[in-house]
Amino acid sequence: MTKKELFPPKPVNSNNQAIVDMIEIFAQINPAIPYGHRGYRNDAEVLIKTVGVEKALEAARVAVKIQGAQFAPQISTPTALRHKFGDLMSYYKRTVMGRTVEI
């Protein structure tokens, strides 16, 4: 028996693929990011379950795009995105969309 027969690959569901996609997005600015880091994967999964796949991946793309801009939140990992998601949305609304939000 071969190793593949003893341990068949696990099926990839959409959440696992979305987690890998998010880590690949952050690999553009952080090439040393480990794909197997349990904390990054857990934080990406929590964010995807909370806001949905499309919004989580778009938030990661925006975080990478605004990296280094003045007053932009510094987000280079899924953990930072999870903790600074509100800051990112606020920055996006103020600068990219050009809207001001009244409190």
Secondary structure, DSSP 4 states (H G I P E B T S, - for coil): --HHHHSPPPPP-HHHHHHHHHHHHHTTT-TT--TT-HHHHHHHHHHHHHH-HHHHHHHHHHHHHTTT-TT-----SHHHHHHTHHHHHHHIIIIIS------
